[in-house]
């Protein structure tokens, strides 16, 4: 429409220009002499006028020259302009004549009949666009109706509200996303969901139980790892504490299991040589549950306190147990029936090897055992109360590789020696000492040699106890001074005695009684076990029937222990064993608990401890000789 309108305006301008030029030409051209008019009738004049007024061409618009052309700007540029008028073309012959000689009487013009053109007008009611004009005065002038600017608190509150709304919207979107994800996961899991029958089969399978047991053990070990992340390495605790403050022991924890150790008492404890965090304990029969196995061996882990690492079963009470020094996964046990059992931590709870119940081996309870030899040549030595000492190869336990019957002619009722404990000196594989039920200690040999026969030395009697010997232990250290000939014994006569073993290279030719080097009489109940410290030359520990754990340091005092602490609820303590570093002590109790104690700085010897120990022993020897002379005089 706009283009068509432009074309029409251009045509009209062109016609106006032509009219203007024609008018200017008429002004310059002199008028023609007037012809004499003929008299015409009024009808002829009217017909001529109508012929001129009704031509078949576009009407022309004549705009006077003195009236300037007005251009109207349309309110809506895109809307076509509506022509509401009609242009009239008045012929020149109806105008009054002009010029000289023209009569002054005007000629009456005929009536003008215009031509009309009809068209439809479309009126659009479109509101005009509001035009806002700004000026500097309006922008800067303050008016009385303007609102005051918001305060800082209002701005903060507004920002806070906007932030909370944005946060809520974010949380809602996140929750919606999580809900969709969970719905998708549930939908995916439904595809792999097991039936009730399949679940029962999996829960009852051995593989599933083994997996759960193994994985939960690993998690508990990680939880029980204790590390002091607040430790100050620039602070020396040993220098800050005095001597008396360092002489203390601390209870770490107790191993107990309601399923396996309840209503049983601990018969023996021992530490692993390969894995120092493992501790093995043996237990007797549970009289209140006849369906459980008679004997149980539990392996405890310092990083798994709530339950045992392994559980081994036996058909008879297990009286003594130990880790194999040369086979890290093997656990050995001596039973009340006389059998020797071997369990493997890689196998099930039942023993993988065991000795037969026959006269070729033990037929009486086995209370003590010890591994002797080296990695390439070693034997397990066991002793029972029937006086039989057997040597075993761990590869086969069908029959002992060696047997030795201990007899003594000095016994009144029987020649058999009832062995309750025995021990080998350090690096010794042939000569050993045994403690007996009558309270005597004898030296014996596994093999015959130039100075004597195999069996008990009939000439040397170590007499000093007045009751069964419950424990015997040789000094384990090879330090600047050799103390390997010293051994301790404990007894139900409430005493611990220190002995000096007679040299094997100098056998006696006549009957000889050897007294103890020293007697420690600080207890007031049965003393069930005694052990030297593996790191301190003058330190040893003992446990008694009243639940006391005593730590002795011979270089400090020989009359009173440096530490004497009550363990647990006062139940009798049966066994004691130090770990490889000598810092922790495992104590077996008659209530089925294994208590672990930390002795702290007591296990760390000073440089002069060996020299002090040598001096202490010389003083003990002098007092012992004096006591012997006095006894002989009496």
Secondary structure, 3 states (H helix, E strand, C coil): CHHHHHHHHHHHHHHHHHHHHHHHHHHHCCCCCCCCCCCCCHHHHHHHHHHHHCCCCCCCCCCCCCCCCCCCCCCCCCCCCCCCCCCCCCCHHHCCCCCCCCCCCCCCCCCCCCCCCCCCCCCCCCCCCCCCCCCHHHHHCCCCCCCCCCCHHHHHHHHHHHHHHHHHHHHHHHHHHHHHHHHHHHHHHHHHCCCHHHHHHHHHCHHHHHHHHHHHHHHHHHHHCCCCCCCCCCCCHHHHCCHHHHCCCEEEEEECCCCCCCCCCEEEEEECCCCCCEEEEEECCCCCCCCCCCEEEEEEECCECCCCCEEEEECCCEEEEEECCCCCCEEEEEECCCCEEEEECCCCCCCCEECCCCCCCCCCCEEEEEEEECCCCEEEEEEECCCEEEEEECCECCCCCEEEECECCCCCCCCECCEEEEEECCCCCCEEEEEECCCCEEEEECCCECCECCEEEEEEEECCCCCCEEEEEECCCECCCECCCEEEEEECCCCEEEEECCCCCCCCCCCEEECCCEEECCCCCCEEEEEECCCCCCEEEEEECCCEEEEEECCCCCCCCCEEEECCCCCCEEEEEECCCCCEEEEEECCCCEEEEECHHHHCCCCCHHHHHHHHHHHHHHHHHHHHHHHHHC
